[in-house]
Amino acid sequence: MALEAATSNGTNDENHPKEKDEWKEGWLFKKTHYTGRWKLMWCHIRDGQLIYSNEKSAEKAINLVGAKVEMLEGDDGTSGWTITPQDSRRTFTLRADGAEEQQACVTAICEAQLSSEQHSANACVLQ
């Protein structure tokens, strides 16, 4: 599901999701914590969290509220982004299959941060 760019207040009346808690879902690559390999994960955003799983693992969640999101450009030409949850030392590295899908995912993450009732003043600051 592609997303349209949001207005300055984080909404787009024409294309705003009908269900407030679910904006984006699809396949993303997540870099594993221990081996550094890329694994394909089914991801969706709900209740201020990026929830991910694959056929071999249970669902896990990354809290997006107050998280720092940074864009990456790899040496090998791949791009992606990192998410460091607030009050966490762990950083999650993700990438999409293409630039358009990546932009849609990052936009959905920003919208999830902004729509959360607990969002902080620095919500959705891309670095």
N, CA, C and O atoms as a printed pandas DataFrame, in Angstrom:
     atom_number atom_name residue_name chain_id  residue_number  x_coord  y_coord  z_coord
0              1         N          MET        A               1    0.849   -1.163    0.000
1              2        CA          MET        A               1    0.000    0.000    0.000
2              3         C          MET        A               1    0.895    1.226    0.000
3              4         O          MET        A               1    1.692    1.411    0.920
4              5         N          ALA        A               2    0.775    2.054   -1.004
5              6        CA          ALA        A               2    1.587    3.271   -1.099
6              7         C          ALA        A               2    0.926    4.380   -0.299
7              8         O          ALA        A               2   -0.298    4.437   -0.178
8              9         N          LEU        A               3    1.743    5.249    0.238
9             10        CA          LEU        A               3    1.238    6.369    1.015
10            11         C          LEU        A               3    1.505    7.665    0.280
11            12         O          LEU        A               3    2.516    7.808   -0.407
12            13         N          GLU        A               4    0.599    8.596    0.428
13            14        CA          GLU        A               4    0.794    9.936   -0.102
14            15         C          GLU        A               4    1.509   10.761    0.956
15            16         O          GLU        A               4    1.452   10.440    2.143
16            17         N          ALA        A               5    2.176   11.813    0.530
17            18        CA          ALA        A               5    2.857   12.689    1.474
18            19         C          ALA        A               5    1.837   13.349    2.389
19            20         O          ALA        A               5    0.753   13.737    1.952
20            21         N          ALA        A               6    2.187   13.471    3.636
21            22        CA          ALA        A               6    1.285   14.075    4.610
22            23         C          ALA        A               6    1.470   15.584    4.623
23            24         O          ALA        A               6    2.516   16.099    4.227
24            25         N          THR        A               7    0.457   16.273    5.076
25            26        CA          THR        A               7    0.538   17.720    5.224
26            27         C          THR        A               7    1.359   18.048    6.451
27            28         O          THR        A               7    1.809   17.144    7.155
28            29         N          SER        A               8    1.562   19.327    6.719
29            30        CA          SER        A               8    2.407   19.742    7.840
30            31         C          SER        A               8    1.871   19.274    9.189
31            32         O          SER        A               8    2.644   19.135   10.137
32            33         N          ASN        A               9    0.590   19.034    9.294
33            34        CA          ASN        A               9    0.065   18.552   10.569
34            35         C          ASN        A               9   -0.005   17.034   10.630
35            36         O          ASN        A               9   -0.580   16.475   11.563
36            37         N          GLY        A              10    0.586   16.354    9.626
37            38        CA          GLY        A              10    0.671   14.900    9.662
38            39         C          GLY        A              10   -0.522   14.182    9.071
39            40         O          GLY        A              10   -0.612   12.959    9.175
40            41         N          THR        A              11   -1.452   14.915    8.448
41            42        CA          THR        A              11   -2.607   14.248    7.866
42            43         C          THR        A              11   -2.766   14.636    6.410
43            44         O          THR        A              11   -2.238   15.652    5.959
44            45         N          ASN        A              12   -3.483   13.832    5.701
45            46        CA          ASN        A              12   -3.845   14.111    4.324
46            47         C          ASN        A              12   -5.293   13.659    4.210
47            48         O          ASN        A              12   -5.569   12.462    4.119
48            49         N          ASP        A              13   -6.214   14.612    4.215
49            50        CA          ASP        A              13   -7.627   14.281    4.297
50            51         C          ASP        A              13   -8.076   13.285    3.238
51            52         O          ASP        A              13   -8.847   12.373    3.535
52            53         N          GLU        A              14   -7.599   13.449    1.996
53            54        CA          GLU        A              14   -8.007   12.559    0.925
54            55         C          GLU        A              14   -7.519   11.145    1.137
55            56         O          GLU        A              14   -8.273   10.191    0.946
56            57         N          ASN        A              15   -6.252   10.996    1.536
57            58        CA          ASN        A              15   -5.634    9.688    1.600
58            59         C          ASN        A              15   -5.335    9.222    3.015
59            60         O          ASN        A              15   -4.594    8.257    3.203
60            61         N          HIS        A              16   -5.899    9.893    4.015
61            62        CA          HIS        A              16   -5.639    9.475    5.382
62            63         C          HIS        A              16   -6.260    8.107    5.607
63            64         O          HIS        A              16   -7.383    7.860    5.167
64            65         N          PRO        A              17   -5.549    7.215    6.282
65            66        CA          PRO        A              17   -6.073    5.874    6.492
66            67         C          PRO        A              17   -7.403    5.893    7.212
67            68         O          PRO        A              17   -7.621    6.692    8.124
68            69         N          LYS        A              18   -8.279    5.016    6.799
69            70        CA          LYS        A              18   -9.586    4.950    7.423
70            71         C          LYS        A              18   -9.479    4.392    8.835
71            72         O          LYS        A              18  -10.198    4.837    9.729
72            73         N          GLU        A              19   -8.598    3.431    9.049
73            74        CA          GLU        A              19   -8.389    2.879   10.372
74            75         C          GLU        A              19   -7.148    3.530   10.964
75            76         O          GLU        A              19   -6.049    3.373   10.432
76            77         N          LYS        A              20   -7.317    4.253   12.049
77            78        CA          LYS        A              20   -6.247    5.076   12.619
78            79         C          LYS        A              20   -5.001    4.271   12.972
79            80         O          LYS        A              20   -3.890    4.782   12.834
80            81         N          ASP        A              21   -5.153    3.033   13.421
81            82        CA          ASP        A              21   -4.030    2.288   13.970
82            83         C          ASP        A              21   -3.216    1.508   12.941
83            84         O          ASP        A              21   -2.201    0.926   13.322
84            85         N          GLU        A              22   -3.583    1.458   11.696
85            86        CA          GLU        A              22   -2.868    0.632   10.726
86            87         C          GLU        A              22   -2.643    1.417    9.438
87            88         O          GLU        A              22   -3.594    1.705    8.711
88            89         N          TRP        A              23   -1.378    1.765    9.150
89            90        CA          TRP        A              23   -1.078    2.535    7.952
90            91         C          TRP        A              23   -0.345    1.754    6.902
91            92         O          TRP        A              23   -0.603    1.918    5.709
92            93         N          LYS        A              24    0.549    0.923    7.315
93            94        CA          LYS        A              24    1.489    0.348    6.378
94            95         C          LYS        A              24    1.771   -1.090    6.746
95            96         O          LYS        A              24    1.887   -1.418    7.927
96            97         N          GLU        A              25    1.882   -1.943    5.764
97            98        CA          GLU        A              25    2.338   -3.304    5.981
98            99         C          GLU        A              25    3.012   -3.799    4.720
99           100         O          GLU        A              25    2.662   -3.391    3.613
100          101         N          GLY        A              26    3.973   -4.673    4.894
101          102        CA          GLY        A              26    4.674   -5.226    3.754
102          103         C          GLY        A              26    5.985   -5.863    4.162
103          104         O          GLY        A              26    6.300   -5.969    5.347
104          105         N          TRP        A              27    6.739   -6.283    3.173
105          106        CA          TRP        A              27    8.004   -6.964    3.403
106          107         C          TRP        A              27    9.144   -5.961    3.476
107          108         O          TRP        A              27    9.284   -5.100    2.608
108          109         N          LEU        A              28    9.957   -6.079    4.519
109          110        CA          LEU        A              28   11.165   -5.272    4.683
110          111         C          LEU        A              28   12.318   -6.204    5.025
111          112         O          LEU        A              28   12.118   -7.308    5.530
112          113         N          PHE        A              29   13.522   -5.740    4.740
113          114        CA          PHE        A              29   14.712   -6.463    5.162
114          115         C          PHE        A              29   15.184   -5.859    6.470
115          116         O          PHE        A              29   15.289   -4.639    6.599
116          117         N          LYS        A              30   15.470   -6.723    7.445
117          118        CA          LYS        A              30   15.981   -6.289    8.744
118          119         C          LYS        A              30   17.334   -6.948    8.954
119          120         O          LYS        A              30   17.488   -8.156    8.775
120          121         N          LYS        A              31   18.302   -6.144    9.333
121          122        CA          LYS        A              31   19.642   -6.673    9.597
122          123         C          LYS        A              31   19.618   -7.359   10.957
123          124         O          LYS        A              31   19.168   -6.784   11.948
124          125         N          THR        A              32   20.110   -8.605   10.992
125          126        CA          THR        A              32   20.082   -9.347   12.244
126          127         C          THR        A              32   21.080   -8.772   13.232
127          128         O          THR        A              32   22.121   -8.234   12.854
128          129         N          HIS        A              33   20.744   -8.896   14.490
129          130        CA          HIS        A              33   21.532   -8.311   15.576
130          131         C          HIS        A              33   22.896   -8.988   15.720
131          132         O          HIS        A              33   23.900   -8.309   15.933
132          133         N          TYR        A              34   22.943  -10.303   15.607
133          134        CA          TYR        A              34   24.191  -11.022   15.883
134          135         C          TYR        A              34   25.043  -11.280   14.647
135          136         O          TYR        A              34   26.259  -11.096   14.696
136          137         N          THR        A              35   24.432  -11.705   13.534
137          138        CA          THR        A              35   25.229  -12.083   12.360
138          139         C          THR        A              35   25.374  -10.964   11.343
139          140         O          THR        A              35   26.259  -11.025   10.489
140          141         N          GLY        A              36   24.532   -9.951   11.414
141          142        CA          GLY        A              36   24.600   -8.852   10.458
142          143         C          GLY        A              36   24.039   -9.205    9.091
143          144         O          GLY        A              36   24.238   -8.459    8.132
144          145         N          ARG        A              37   23.348  -10.321    8.986
145          146        CA          ARG        A              37   22.717  -10.708    7.720
146          147         C          ARG        A              37   21.377  -10.011    7.579
147          148         O          ARG        A              37   20.748   -9.627    8.565
148          149         N          TRP        A              38   20.952   -9.854    6.322
149          150        CA          TRP        A              38   19.639   -9.279    6.043
150          151         C          TRP        A              38   18.614  -10.404    5.997
151          152         O          TRP        A              38   18.801  -11.393    5.289
152          153         N          LYS        A              39   17.525  -10.248    6.758
153          154        CA          LYS        A              39   16.435  -11.224    6.756
154          155         C          LYS        A              39   15.162  -10.531    6.307
155          156         O          LYS        A              39   14.879   -9.399    6.699
156          157         N          LEU        A              40   14.407  -11.224    5.486
157          158        CA          LEU        A              40   13.129  -10.708    5.024
158          159         C          LEU        A              40   12.087  -10.896    6.122
159          160         O          LEU        A              40   11.892  -12.004    6.621
160          161         N          MET        A              41   11.428   -9.815    6.490
161          162        CA          MET        A              41   10.433   -9.834    7.565
162          163         C          MET        A              41    9.122   -9.218    7.088
163          164         O          MET        A              41    9.120   -8.251    6.326
164          165         N          TRP        A              42    8.027   -9.778    7.537
165          166        CA          TRP        A              42    6.713   -9.166    7.322
166          167         C          TRP        A              42    6.536   -8.122    8.412
167          168         O          TRP        A              42    6.631   -8.446    9.596
168          169         N          CYS        A              43    6.283   -6.881    8.036
169          170        CA          CYS        A              43    6.192   -5.782    8.992
170          171         C          CYS        A              43    4.872   -5.048    8.848
171          172         O          CYS        A              43    4.307   -4.960    7.758
172          173         N          HIS        A              44    4.396   -4.530    9.955
173          174        CA          HIS        A              44    3.261   -3.613    9.921
174          175         C          HIS        A              44    3.365   -2.661   11.097
175          176         O          HIS        A              44    4.012   -2.951   12.103
176          177         N          ILE        A              45    2.719   -1.529   10.948
177          178        CA          ILE        A              45    2.757   -0.495   11.971
178          179         C          ILE        A              45    1.387   -0.443   12.642
179          180         O          ILE        A              45    0.352   -0.323   11.986
180          181         N          ARG        A              46    1.416   -0.537   13.973
181          182        CA          ARG        A              46    0.170   -0.493   14.730
182          183         C          ARG        A              46    0.464    0.045   16.131
183          184         O          ARG        A              46    1.448   -0.349   16.757
184          185         N          ASP        A              47   -0.365    0.917   16.606
185          186        CA          ASP        A              47   -0.272    1.442   17.971
186          187         C          ASP        A              47    1.116    1.993   18.299
187          188         O          ASP        A              47    1.637    1.757   19.389
188          189         N          GLY        A              48    1.715    2.726   17.361
189          190        CA          GLY        A              48    3.007    3.343   17.610
190          191         C          GLY        A              48    4.175    2.371   17.632
191          192         O          GLY        A              48    5.241    2.684   18.163
192          193         N          GLN        A              49    3.973    1.185   17.051
193          194        CA          GLN        A              49    5.028    0.182   17.016
194          195         C          GLN        A              49    5.184   -0.381   15.617
195          196         O          GLN        A              49    4.211   -0.513   14.874
196          197         N          LEU        A              50    6.421   -0.712   15.264
197          198        CA          LEU        A              50    6.709   -1.458   14.046
198          199         C          LEU        A              50    6.810   -2.919   14.472
199          200         O          LEU        A              50    7.740   -3.303   15.181
200          201         N          ILE        A              51    5.862   -3.718   14.042
201          202        CA          ILE        A              51    5.795   -5.124   14.427
202          203         C          ILE        A              51    6.330   -5.954   13.274
203          204         O          ILE        A              51    5.936   -5.748   12.126
204          205         N          TYR        A              52    7.226   -6.891   13.568
205          206        CA          TYR        A              52    7.848   -7.686   12.520
206          207         C          TYR        A              52    7.918   -9.157   12.907
207          208         O          TYR        A              52    7.981   -9.500   14.088
208          209         N          SER        A              53    7.907  -10.022   11.893
209          210        CA          SER        A              53    8.048  -11.463   12.105
210          211         C          SER        A              53    8.359  -12.118   10.766
211          212         O          SER        A              53    8.181  -11.516    9.707
212          213         N          ASN        A              54    8.821  -13.347   10.831
213          214        CA          ASN        A              54    8.939  -14.167    9.637
214          215         C          ASN        A              54    8.347  -15.530    9.964
215          216         O          ASN        A              54    7.834  -15.734   11.064
216          217         N          GLU        A              55    8.410  -16.458    9.028
217          218        CA          GLU        A              55    7.771  -17.755    9.249
218          219         C          GLU        A              55    8.410  -18.549   10.385
219          220         O          GLU        A              55    7.802  -19.492   10.891
220          221         N          LYS        A              56    9.614  -18.186   10.792
221          222        CA          LYS        A              56   10.322  -18.928   11.831
222          223         C          LYS        A              56   10.324  -18.236   13.188
223          224         O          LYS        A              56   10.808  -18.812   14.163
224          225         N          SER        A              57    9.794  -17.015   13.278
225          226        CA          SER        A              57    9.874  -16.287   14.546
226          227         C          SER        A              57    8.513  -15.725   14.947
227          228         O          SER        A              57    7.641  -15.484   14.112
228          229         N          ALA        A              58    8.370  -15.530   16.235
229          230        CA          ALA        A              58    7.167  -14.888   16.765
230          231         C          ALA        A              58    7.237  -13.399   16.478
231          232         O          ALA        A              58    8.301  -12.865   16.166
232          233         N          GLU        A              59    6.105  -12.737   16.585
233          234        CA          GLU        A              59    6.087  -11.288   16.370
234          235         C          GLU        A              59    6.924  -10.577   17.428
235          236         O          GLU        A              59    6.882  -10.918   18.610
236          237         N          LYS        A              60    7.681   -9.587   16.979
237          238        CA          LYS        A              60    8.442   -8.712   17.865
238          239         C          LYS        A              60    8.086   -7.285   17.487
239          240         O          LYS        A              60    7.569   -7.038   16.398
240          241         N          ALA        A              61    8.360   -6.341   18.385
241          242        CA          ALA        A              61    7.951   -4.963   18.132
242          243         C          ALA        A              61    9.066   -3.989   18.453
243          244         O          ALA        A              61    9.855   -4.194   19.375
244          245         N          ILE        A              62    9.112   -2.920   17.664
245          246        CA          ILE        A              62   10.014   -1.797   17.904
246          247         C          ILE        A              62    9.135   -0.603   18.255
247          248         O          ILE        A              62    8.276   -0.207   17.468
248          249         N          ASN        A              63    9.348   -0.037   19.420
249          250        CA          ASN        A              63    8.563    1.114   19.837
250          251         C          ASN        A              63    9.023    2.336   19.037
251          252         O          ASN        A              63   10.195    2.707   19.089
252          253         N          LEU        A              64    8.109    2.955   18.307
253          254        CA          LEU        A              64    8.436    4.106   17.472
254          255         C          LEU        A              64    8.286    5.433   18.196
255          256         O          LEU        A              64    8.820    6.445   17.742
256          257         N          VAL        A              65    7.566    5.447   19.317
257          258        CA          VAL        A              65    7.304    6.685   20.035
258          259         C          VAL        A              65    8.610    7.215   20.625
259          260         O          VAL        A              65    9.226    6.571   21.474
260          261         N          GLY        A              66    9.018    8.384   20.169
261          262        CA          GLY        A              66   10.245    9.009   20.636
262          263         C          GLY        A              66   11.513    8.421   20.036
263          264         O          GLY        A              66   12.616    8.813   20.417
264          265         N          ALA        A              67   11.370    7.486   19.104
265          266        CA          ALA        A              67   12.541    6.843   18.498
266          267         C          ALA        A              67   13.257    7.798   17.546
267          268         O          ALA        A              67   12.642    8.685   16.954
268          269         N          LYS        A              68   14.558    7.600   17.411
269          270        CA          LYS        A              68   15.365    8.365   16.466
270          271         C          LYS        A              68   15.468    7.553   15.179
271          272         O          LYS        A              68   15.849    6.382   15.205
272          273         N          VAL        A              69   15.130    8.174   14.062
273          274        CA          VAL        A              69   15.176    7.516   12.757
274          275         C          VAL        A              69   16.253    8.208   11.930
275          276         O          VAL        A              69   16.224    9.426   11.755
276          277         N          GLU        A              70   17.197    7.430   11.425
277          278        CA          GLU        A              70   18.280    7.983   10.614
278          279         C          GLU        A              70   18.337    7.265    9.269
279          280         O          GLU        A              70   18.250    6.039    9.202
280          281         N          MET        A              71   18.482    8.033    8.215
281          282        CA          MET        A              71   18.611    7.476    6.874
282          283         C          MET        A              71   20.057    7.041    6.657
283          284         O          MET        A              71   20.983    7.671    7.168
284          285         N          LEU        A              72   20.248    5.961    5.897
285          286        CA          LEU        A              72   21.572    5.411    5.615
286          287         C          LEU        A              72   21.795    5.312    4.119
287          288         O          LEU        A              72   20.853    5.130    3.347
288          289         N          GLU        A              73   23.035    5.430    3.722
289          290        CA          GLU        A              73   23.442    5.149    2.345
290          291         C          GLU        A              73   24.655    4.244    2.450
291          292         O          GLU        A              73   25.726    4.677    2.875
292          293         N          GLY        A              74   24.488    2.987    2.062
293          294        CA          GLY        A              74   25.562    2.017    2.202
294          295         C          GLY        A              74   26.641    2.162    1.147
295          296         O          GLY        A              74   26.411    2.736    0.082
296          297         N          ASP        A              75   27.821    1.639    1.450
297          298        CA          ASP        A              75   28.939    1.655    0.513
298          299         C          ASP        A              75   28.640    0.850   -0.745
299          300         O          ASP        A              75   29.175    1.137   -1.816
300          301         N          ASP        A              76   27.792   -0.149   -0.611
301          302        CA          ASP        A              76   27.473   -1.013   -1.749
302          303         C          ASP        A              76   26.296   -0.497   -2.576
303          304         O          ASP        A              76   25.786   -1.217   -3.435
304          305         N          GLY        A              77   25.861    0.735   -2.331
305          306        CA          GLY        A              77   24.769    1.328   -3.095
306          307         C          GLY        A              77   23.395    1.078   -2.503
307          308         O          GLY        A              77   22.407    1.643   -2.972
308          309         N          THR        A              78   23.316    0.230   -1.469
309          310        CA          THR        A              78   22.032   -0.003   -0.828
310          311         C          THR        A              78   21.746    1.138    0.134
311          312         O          THR        A              78   22.665    1.772    0.652
312          313         N          SER        A              79   20.498    1.386    0.364
313          314        CA          SER        A              79   20.126    2.415    1.322
314          315         C          SER        A              79   19.118    1.818    2.287
315          316         O          SER        A              79   18.558    0.751    2.036
316          317         N          GLY        A              80   18.898    2.496    3.361
317          318        CA          GLY        A              80   17.965    2.024    4.370
318          319         C          GLY        A              80   17.849    3.052    5.459
319          320         O          GLY        A              80   18.083    4.239    5.232
320          321         N          TRP        A              81   17.490    2.609    6.634
321          322        CA          TRP        A              81   17.363    3.510    7.760
322          323         C          TRP        A              81   17.552    2.724    9.051
323          324         O          TRP        A              81   17.434    1.500    9.081
324          325         N          THR        A              82   17.849    3.461   10.111
325          326        CA          THR        A              82   17.949    2.861   11.432
326          327         C          THR        A              82   16.880    3.460   12.326
327          328         O          THR        A              82   16.454    4.600   12.146
328          329         N          ILE        A              83   16.462    2.663   13.288
329          330        CA          ILE        A              83   15.520    3.115   14.307
330          331         C          ILE        A              83   16.145    2.795   15.659
331          332         O          ILE        A              83   16.451    1.639   15.953
332          333         N          THR        A              84   16.331    3.822   16.474
333          334        CA          THR        A              84   16.816    3.627   17.833
334          335         C          THR        A              84   15.703    4.067   18.766
335          336         O          THR        A              84   15.439    5.262   18.902
336          337         N          PRO        A              85   15.047    3.104   19.413
337          338        CA          PRO        A              85   13.959    3.474   20.322
338          339         C          PRO        A              85   14.457    4.352   21.462
339          340         O          PRO        A              85   15.608    4.262   21.887
340          341         N          GLN        A              86   13.562    5.195   21.940
341          342        CA          GLN        A              86   13.872    6.087   23.053
342          343         C          GLN        A              86   14.300    5.239   24.252
343          344         O          GLN        A              86   13.714    4.189   24.514
344          345         N          ASP        A              87   15.315    5.693   24.972
345          346        CA          ASP        A              87   15.825    5.006   26.162
346          347         C          ASP        A              87   16.314    3.591   25.860
347          348         O          ASP        A              87   16.190    2.698   26.699
348          349         N          SER        A              88   16.873    3.383   24.659
349          350        CA          SER        A              88   17.408    2.076   24.289
350          351         C          SER        A              88   18.780    2.259   23.666
351          352         O          SER        A              88   19.039    3.255   22.990
352          353         N          ARG        A              89   19.645    1.304   23.893
353          354        CA          ARG        A              89   20.956    1.343   23.253
354          355         C          ARG        A              89   20.958    0.514   21.974
355          356         O          ARG        A              89   21.916    0.585   21.204
356          357         N          ARG        A              90   19.934   -0.252   21.733
357          358        CA          ARG        A              90   19.858   -1.085   20.547
358          359         C          ARG        A              90   19.349   -0.262   19.366
359          360         O          ARG        A              90   18.423    0.539   19.496
360          361         N          THR        A              91   19.975   -0.480   18.214
361          362        CA          THR        A              91   19.559    0.172   16.984
362          363         C          THR        A              91   19.162   -0.902   15.986
363          364         O          THR        A              91   19.881   -1.883   15.802
364          365         N          PHE        A              92   18.020   -0.716   15.344
365          366        CA          PHE        A              92   17.515   -1.639   14.338
366          367         C          PHE        A              92   17.800   -1.057   12.960
367          368         O          PHE        A              92   17.542    0.122   12.720
368          369         N          THR        A              93   18.329   -1.872   12.054
369          370        CA          THR        A              93   18.633   -1.434   10.700
370          371         C          THR        A              93   17.681   -2.132    9.742
371          372         O          THR        A              93   17.561   -3.357    9.751
372          373         N          LEU        A              94   17.002   -1.336    8.912
373          374        CA          LEU        A              94   15.999   -1.844    7.980
374          375         C          LEU        A              94   16.240   -1.278    6.593
375          376         O          LEU        A              94   16.883   -0.241    6.430
376          377         N          ARG        A              95   15.714   -1.978    5.597
377          378        CA          ARG        A              95   15.724   -1.444    4.236
378          379         C          ARG        A              95   14.547   -2.040    3.481
379          380         O          ARG        A              95   14.065   -3.129    3.792
380          381         N          ALA        A              96   14.108   -1.306    2.496
381          382        CA          ALA        A              96   13.005   -1.747    1.644
382          383         C          ALA        A              96   13.584   -2.207    0.310
383          384         O          ALA        A              96   14.784   -2.082    0.066
384          385         N          ASP        A              97   12.733   -2.731   -0.536
385          386        CA          ASP        A              97   13.172   -3.268   -1.823
386          387         C          ASP        A              97   13.531   -2.174   -2.825
387          388         O          ASP        A              97   14.280   -2.433   -3.767
388          389         N          GLY        A              98   13.023   -0.978   -2.646
389          390        CA          GLY        A              98   13.314    0.118   -3.570
390          391         C          GLY        A              98   13.115    1.462   -2.912
391          392         O          GLY        A              98   12.609    1.553   -1.793
392          393         N          ALA        A              99   13.519    2.509   -3.618
393          394        CA          ALA        A              99   13.456    3.862   -3.069
394          395         C          ALA        A              99   12.016    4.296   -2.765
395          396         O          ALA        A              99   11.760    4.925   -1.738
396          397         N          GLU        A             100   11.092    3.963   -3.648
397          398        CA          GLU        A             100    9.693    4.364   -3.443
398          399         C          GLU        A             100    9.101    3.663   -2.224
399          400         O          GLU        A             100    8.414    4.284   -1.413
400          401         N          GLU        A             101    9.374    2.371   -2.102
401          402        CA          GLU        A             101    8.881    1.619   -0.947
402          403         C          GLU        A             101    9.536    2.118    0.337
403          404         O          GLU        A             101    8.885    2.199    1.379
404          405         N          GLN        A             102   10.816    2.452    0.265
405          406        CA          GLN        A             102   11.509    2.978    1.441
406          407         C          GLN        A             102   10.871    4.278    1.895
407          408         O          GLN        A             102   10.623    4.463    3.086
408          409         N          GLN        A             103   10.601    5.183    0.958
409          410        CA          GLN        A             103    9.979    6.461    1.310
410          411         C          GLN        A             103    8.610    6.247    1.940
411          412         O          GLN        A             103    8.257    6.934    2.898
412          413         N          ALA        A             104    7.833    5.299    1.412
413          414        CA          ALA        A             104    6.513    5.013    1.976
414          415         C          ALA        A             104    6.630    4.487    3.407
415          416         O          ALA        A             104    5.833    4.851    4.271
416          417         N          CYS        A             105    7.615    3.639    3.653
417          418        CA          CYS        A             105    7.806    3.083    4.996
418          419         C          CYS        A             105    8.228    4.152    5.984
419          420         O          CYS        A             105    7.686    4.225    7.086
420          421         N          VAL        A             106    9.181    4.977    5.607
421          422        CA          VAL        A             106    9.657    6.035    6.505
422          423         C          VAL        A             106    8.532    7.036    6.772
423          424         O          VAL        A             106    8.392    7.525    7.893
424          425         N          THR        A             107    7.743    7.339    5.764
425          426        CA          THR        A             107    6.600    8.235    5.954
426          427         C          THR        A             107    5.601    7.623    6.935
427          428         O          THR        A             107    5.065    8.320    7.795
428          429         N          ALA        A             108    5.355    6.325    6.804
429          430        CA          ALA        A             108    4.429    5.648    7.722
430          431         C          ALA        A             108    4.967    5.659    9.146
431          432         O          ALA        A             108    4.200    5.817   10.096
432          433         N          ILE        A             109    6.278    5.493    9.305
433          434        CA          ILE        A             109    6.887    5.548   10.634
434          435         C          ILE        A             109    6.691    6.937   11.238
435          436         O          ILE        A             109    6.328    7.063   12.407
436          437         N          CYS        A             110    6.931    7.972   10.445
437          438        CA          CYS        A             110    6.742    9.347   10.923
438          439         C          CYS        A             110    5.290    9.604   11.302
439          440         O          CYS        A             110    5.017   10.228   12.327
440          441         N          GLU        A             111    4.371    9.134   10.496
441          442        CA          GLU        A             111    2.953    9.314   10.805
442          443         C          GLU        A             111    2.580    8.585   12.087
443          444         O          GLU        A             111    1.783    9.085   12.881
444          445         N          ALA        A             112    3.158    7.398   12.290
445          446        CA          ALA        A             112    2.883    6.644   13.527
446          447         C          ALA        A             112    3.402    7.401   14.737
447          448         O          ALA        A             112    2.747    7.441   15.779
448          449         N          GLN        A             113    4.581    8.001   14.602
449          450        CA          GLN        A             113    5.132    8.784   15.703
450          451         C          GLN        A             113    4.266    9.998   16.003
451          452         O          GLN        A             113    3.978   10.286   17.165
452          453         N          LEU        A             114    3.853   10.703   14.969
453          454        CA          LEU        A             114    3.072   11.928   15.148
454          455         C          LEU        A             114    1.659   11.667   15.658
455          456         O          LEU        A             114    1.097   12.496   16.374
456          457         N          SER        A             115    1.084   10.528   15.298
457          458        CA          SER        A             115   -0.292   10.258   15.694
458          459         C          SER        A             115   -0.396    9.631   17.077
459          460         O          SER        A             115   -1.488    9.541   17.638
460          461         N          SER        A             116    0.725    9.201   17.625
461          462        CA          SER        A             116    0.704    8.585   18.944
462          463         C          SER        A             116    0.324    9.613   19.999
463          464         O          SER        A             116    0.744   10.768   19.945
464          465         N          GLU        A             117   -0.469    9.176   20.946
465          466        CA          GLU        A             117   -0.863   10.070   22.033
466          467         C          GLU        A             117    0.330   10.429   22.913
467          468         O          GLU        A             117    0.295   11.436   23.620
468          469         N          GLN        A             118    1.396    9.604   22.877
469          470        CA          GLN        A             118    2.561    9.864   23.713
470          471         C          GLN        A             118    3.714   10.466   22.923
471          472         O          GLN        A             118    4.841   10.477   23.418
472          473         N          HIS        A             119    3.475   10.973   21.702
473          474        CA          HIS        A             119    4.609   11.454   20.906
474          475         C          HIS        A             119    5.302   12.626   21.587
475          476         O          HIS        A             119    4.683   13.446   22.266
476          477         N          SER        A             120    6.591   12.667   21.378
477          478        CA          SER        A             120    7.382   13.721   22.011
478          479         C          SER        A             120    7.554   14.884   21.035
479          480         O          SER        A             120    7.170   14.800   19.869
480          481         N          ALA        A             121    8.129   15.943   21.529
481          482        CA          ALA        A             121    8.320   17.141   20.704
482          483         C          ALA        A             121    9.264   16.879   19.544
483          484         O          ALA        A             121    9.191   17.571   18.528
484          485         N          ASN        A             122   10.153   15.891   19.670
485          486        CA          ASN        A             122   11.090   15.606   18.590
486          487         C          ASN        A             122   10.636   14.442   17.721
487          488         O          ASN        A             122   11.454   13.830   17.033
488          489         N          ALA        A             123    9.353   14.131   17.741
489          490        CA          ALA        A             123    8.841   13.038   16.921
490          491         C          ALA        A             123    9.138   13.289   15.453
491          492         O          ALA        A             123    8.985   14.399   14.943
492          493         N          CYS        A             124    9.554   12.257   14.811
493          494        CA          CYS        A             124    9.761   12.258   13.367
494          495         C          CYS        A             124   10.859   13.200   12.914
495          496         O          CYS        A             124   10.697   13.902   11.916
496          497         N          VAL        A             125   11.960   13.228   13.621
497          498        CA          VAL        A             125   13.120   13.986   13.200
498          499         C          VAL        A             125   14.036   13.027   12.474
499          500         O          VAL        A             125   14.635   12.151   13.097
500          501         N          LEU        A             126   14.156   13.179   11.155
501          502        CA          LEU        A             126   15.030   12.314   10.365
502          503         C          LEU        A             126   16.411   12.917   10.326
503          504         O          LEU        A             126   16.576   14.110   10.072
504          505         N          GLN        A             127   17.410   12.079   10.582
505          506        CA          GLN        A             127   18.778   12.562   10.586
506          507         C          GLN        A             127   19.606   11.779    9.613
507          508         O          GLN        A             127   20.800   12.039    9.469
